[in-house]
Amino acid sequence: MSPEKRSAVMAKIRGRDTGPERIVAGLLRDAGLTFESHARDLPGRPDFVFRDQRIAVFVDGDFWHGWRFPVWRDKLSVAWEAKIEATRVRDARNFRRLRRSGWRVIRIWEHQLARDPEGSLARVTTALKGSR
């Protein structure tokens, strides 16, 4: 694939309002929950924020955020390996910063959501109930 073609393909990949994020938003709305999306003032710009309870929810793609990355990292080009590793480092740094500021961080992986959407919602609702 030429660099121009790759750039065009990559430009079409969404950074927000992805399919998994839309599913979680629907689950949260159906549960009657009110949330803020992509809070720019918080580290990592969490996908969903419950500010009063100080809960930040991230919905992460398995590939882009490197789920089980050590298992498959050797199958990637050097550039892709570096890109995903940098994302993992940035995620860890943002999660630490949030936790140090008193936030509870919930990470929902794409495969978890696909396998058990109700369980993913339950993780959020349980955290919300525990923070009251």
C-alpha positions as CSV (number, residue, x, y, z in Angstrom):
1,M,0.0,0.0,0.0
2,S,1.4,3.4,-1.0
3,P,1.9,6.0,1.8
4,E,-0.8,8.1,0.2
5,K,-3.3,5.3,0.1
6,R,-2.4,4.3,3.7
7,S,-2.9,7.9,4.8
8,A,-6.3,8.1,3.1
9,V,-7.4,4.8,4.8
10,M,-6.1,5.9,8.2
11,A,-7.9,9.3,7.9
12,K,-11.2,7.5,7.8
13,I,-10.7,5.8,11.1
14,R,-12.7,7.5,13.8
15,G,-11.1,8.7,17.1
16,R,-14.4,9.2,18.8
17,D,-18.0,8.0,18.5
18,T,-16.8,4.7,17.3
19,G,-19.2,1.7,17.0
20,P,-18.3,0.4,20.5
21,E,-18.7,3.9,22.0
22,R,-22.1,4.2,20.4
23,I,-23.1,0.9,21.9
24,V,-22.0,1.9,25.4
25,A,-23.7,5.3,25.0
26,G,-27.0,3.5,24.1
27,L,-26.6,1.1,27.1
28,L,-26.0,4.0,29.5
29,R,-28.9,6.0,28.1
30,D,-31.2,2.9,28.3
31,A,-30.2,2.5,31.9
32,G,-31.3,6.1,32.5
33,L,-27.8,7.4,33.2
34,T,-26.6,10.9,32.4
35,F,-23.0,11.3,31.3
36,E,-20.6,13.7,29.7
37,S,-18.6,12.6,26.6
38,H,-15.0,13.2,25.8
39,A,-14.2,15.6,28.6
40,R,-11.3,17.7,27.3
41,D,-10.3,18.8,30.8
42,L,-9.4,15.3,32.0
43,P,-6.3,13.3,31.1
44,G,-6.9,11.0,28.2
45,R,-10.3,12.6,27.4
46,P,-12.4,9.7,28.8
47,D,-15.2,8.5,26.5
48,F,-17.8,8.8,29.3
49,V,-17.5,10.8,32.5
50,F,-19.7,10.8,35.6
51,R,-18.3,13.9,37.1
52,D,-20.2,13.9,40.4
53,Q,-19.1,10.4,41.2
54,R,-15.6,10.9,39.7
55,I,-15.8,7.9,37.4
56,A,-14.1,7.9,34.0
57,V,-15.0,5.2,31.4
58,F,-12.8,4.4,28.4
59,V,-14.0,2.2,25.6
60,D,-10.9,0.9,23.9
61,G,-10.4,-1.0,20.7
62,D,-8.4,-4.3,21.1
63,F,-6.0,-3.5,18.3
64,W,-5.5,0.2,18.7
65,H,-5.0,0.1,22.5
66,G,-3.0,-3.2,22.4
67,W,-5.1,-5.8,24.3
68,R,-2.7,-8.7,25.0
69,F,-0.1,-6.8,23.0
70,P,2.9,-8.9,24.1
71,V,1.3,-11.9,22.4
72,W,1.0,-10.4,18.9
73,R,3.4,-7.4,18.9
74,D,6.0,-9.4,16.9
75,K,3.6,-9.8,14.0
76,L,3.6,-6.0,13.3
77,S,6.0,-3.8,11.4
78,V,8.3,-1.7,13.5
79,A,6.2,1.4,12.9
80,W,3.0,-0.2,14.0
81,E,4.6,-1.8,17.1
82,A,5.9,1.6,18.1
83,K,2.6,3.3,17.5
84,I,0.6,0.8,19.6
85,E,3.2,0.8,22.3
86,A,3.1,4.6,22.5
87,T,-0.7,4.4,22.9
88,R,-0.3,1.8,25.7
89,V,2.2,4.0,27.5
90,R,-0.1,7.1,27.1
91,D,-3.1,5.2,28.3
92,A,-1.2,4.0,31.5
93,R,0.0,7.6,32.1
94,N,-3.5,9.0,31.8
95,F,-5.1,6.3,34.0
96,R,-2.5,7.0,36.7
97,R,-3.1,10.8,36.5
98,L,-6.8,10.3,36.8
99,R,-6.5,7.8,39.8
100,R,-4.1,10.2,41.5
101,S,-6.7,12.9,41.2
102,G,-9.3,10.8,42.9
103,W,-11.0,9.3,39.8
104,R,-12.1,5.7,39.4
105,V,-11.1,4.5,35.9
106,I,-13.1,1.8,34.1
107,R,-11.8,0.4,30.9
108,I,-14.1,-1.5,28.7
109,W,-12.4,-3.5,25.9
110,E,-14.0,-3.9,22.5
111,H,-14.0,-7.7,22.9
112,Q,-15.6,-7.5,26.3
113,L,-18.4,-5.3,25.0
114,A,-19.0,-7.6,22.0
115,R,-19.1,-10.7,24.2
116,D,-21.1,-9.3,27.2
117,P,-22.7,-5.8,26.7
118,E,-24.8,-6.2,29.9
119,G,-21.7,-7.1,31.9
120,S,-19.9,-4.1,30.6
121,L,-22.8,-1.9,31.6
122,A,-22.9,-3.6,35.0
123,R,-19.3,-2.6,35.7
124,V,-20.3,1.0,35.3
125,T,-23.5,0.8,37.3
126,T,-21.8,-1.1,40.1
127,A,-19.1,1.6,40.3
128,L,-21.8,4.3,40.3
129,K,-23.7,2.6,43.1
130,G,-20.5,2.2,45.1
131,S,-19.6,5.9,44.8
132,R,-22.8,7.2,46.4
